[in-house]
Amino acid sequence: MTDAILQQRERGLLTLQLNRPDKKNALTRAMYTQLAEALEGADADADIRCVLIQGSSECFTAGNDIGDFLEQPLSDLDSPPFHFMKSLINCRKPVIAAVAGAAVGIGTTLLLHCDLVYISRDARLRMPFVNLGLCPEFGSSLILPRLLGHAKAAELLLLGEGFTGEQAAAWGIATEALGSGEAALAKARAMAERFEDLAPGAVQVTKQLMKSVDREQLRQVIEEEGALFTQRLRSPEAVAALSAFITRR
Ligand code: COA
């Protein structure tokens, strides 16, 4: 157990904090596994009403650890990032994200599977998959065109254009954009605490209804994206782009 994921439980709220500040909270295999196990535990624990995922008030996450991608490229759909995203997508309890600073790669993708997202206006989001020789993941190639239309989603996914927290809220990727990272974290926490007073059965059934229409299609898309993503990680295009990041200094 490392302290790169801090877990705090207060009454019915489980907070999972990404805590690897020297690497902009880039997610390692061990961090994904800890997050996955915590989410599965929360799902099975009747006393947990809500899960809050956050970074610091300065940084959410720089996405997958790029060194990990090169040293241990994902081999199958049970690899730690898949385990984590499966546990997030299948979590029956409400999951809230509090986002400030950078939210890159899976740091943006995972927001598409949270129920509520509070973000600082100046947060910097980006899905640079093509720029890294990769392709979209975990349903983003389905969800983003639906949310934004093909033309806008293409700018984000084909060109890897960055966008702000303010834009994320305007486009429906986030619930609300706030004036600072501290304000985003405080609002997310206040909203998470609201679930203490709501009937947990009704909350879960409502979430299930909201998610059930797309479940099968999403599963198929995630499988297809996952197979292509793992192939692409070994492609010369990706190896060159990922190595360039590692050796950039
Ligand atoms: N994996 C591994 N290390 C990472 C990382 C990642 N995804 N993102 C950042 N880091 C490391 C940097 O290498 C640097 O380490 P060092 O101090 O030992 O050299 C440290 O975190 C700080 O990063 P730096 O780039 O100096 O911070 P910044 O504030 O200038 O920029 C980001 C922050 C997030 C915009 C930038 O780090 C970035 O673009 N990271 C890559 C994100 C990415 O492409 N992720 C997608 C993977 S699919």
Residues whose N, C-alpha, C, O or C-beta is under 5 A from the ligand:
A	BS01	COA	D22 K23 K24 A26 A62 G63 N64 D65 I66 G67 A102 V104 G105
